[in-house]
């Protein structure tokens, strides 16, 4: 059985599935698909902490599925802009995991991760799977992954 490590860019998946489909990503179906006949070594979901009740309930659902939820504070700057991305944290965790896993699964459409998937494959020989919304996933990320899995109706809440 191959070892798999999962990494989910929660903000990216939330906004891209909302924009494309008007509904939410089904984390239970994703987990079932990404881990089928595989041993889970690590599973991280990266989110922004805003402190509201609905978000905390969602984070608890992720934990119940099997994810470790990593949180960063939401920072509102005085100029009105906001800060709160996990790109560096995800990158560090993926590279550390790549030495001890057979497959890296990244759920994100962010093209900033293309070099990460290439490096994990080149340095450690791990397979890389990128899950992302068609049309909202960077082509560079799709091309960098050894396998691209489009997020479609089968991975959406309320869809089949």
N, C-alpha and C positions, 0 to 999 in steps of 0.2 A: 504494500500500500504506500503510495506516494505521500510525502509530507507537504502540507500546504500552509501558507501564512496569508492572512487576509488583511487588507488595509483599505479603509473607506474614508474618503474625503466627503464628510457628511454635508457640508455646505454646498459643494459643487453638485453632488447628486441631488440634493433637495431642489436647488434652483434650476438645474437642467431638466429634471423630470417635470417640474411644475410648468416651465416654459414650453416644453414640447408636447406634453400630454394633459396638463391641467390636473394632475393627480400625484400621488406619492409613490415612492419606491417601496417595494415589498421586501423588507430585510429578511423575513423568514424564508421566502422563496429563493432569494439570493444565496442565503446561507446553505439551503438544501442543495442548490445547483453547484455552487462553488466548492462544496466540501464532499460531494457524493463520491463514495469509495476512496476517500482520502483521509489521512490523519491530520487533524488540526494542530499545528504547532503554536500558532499565535493568531489572534484576531483583534485588530484595533479599529475603533471608530473614532475619528477626530472631529470634535465639534467645538463650538463657541459657547461659552457660559454666559447666559444673560440673566439667569436667576429666576425665570418665570416657571410656574407650576407645570404648564403643558410641556415645556422642554424637559423638565426633570422627569416627567412621566415617560416621555419618549426615550430618554437616556436609560431609564430603568428597563424598558422593553428591550433595548439593545443589549443590556447586561444579561437579561434573562435568556436571550438567544444564544449568548456565548461570547459577546464582544467585551473587551476591555474598553471603556469609554475614556478617552483622553480629552480634557477640557482646557481651553485657554480663555482668559477673560476677554469680553467684548470691550474694545476701547473706542470711545467716541472722542475724536479730536476737537479742539476748539474751533477749527475751521469748518466743521460739519462733516468731514470725512471720517471713515471708520477703519479700524485695523483689527485683524483677527484671523489670519490665515495660518495654516499648519504645514506649509510646503517644506520648511526645513525639518520639522519634527518627523513628518512622514518619510522624508528622504533618509534621515539618520536611522530610523527604525527599519526601513526596508533593507538598507545596506547591511545592518547588523543581522537581520533575519536571514538574508540570502545565503550566509555561510552554513546555516543549519536547516535548510528546507529545500524541497525539490521544485516547488511552484510558488511564485509570488502572484497574488491576485490583488490588483489595484482597481478600486471603483472610483473613477474620476475621469473627467474629460479634459483635464488641464494639461495643455501641451508642455508646461514646465517640467512635467515628469518624464518626458521622452528620454532624456539623457540618463535618468535614473534607471529606467527599465533596460536600456541598452547596457549600461555599466553592470547591472546585476547579472545580466545574461553573459556578458563578456568575461567578467571576473570570476563568477561562481558557476556558470553553466546552468543556472536555474531557468526553468520555463517561466514566462511572464504572461499573465492574462490581464488585459485591460477591459473593464466593463464601463461603457459610456453610452450616452444618448446619441443616436445617429444625427448627424448635422450639427451637433453641439459638442462633439468630441474632436479635439485637434487631430488632424491627419498625421502629424508627426508622432503623436502618442500611439495612434492605431498602427502605424508603420514600425514603431519601436518594439511593440509587444510581439511575442511569439504567437499570441492568439488574441484577437479582438472579439469581445462578446457584446453585441448591441443590446442596450436596454430597450426592451419592447414590451408589448402587452403581458407577456408571460412573467415579467418581473415588476408589475405595477399592482398596487392595491386596487381591488375592485375590478380588475381586468382578468381575462383568461386567454 
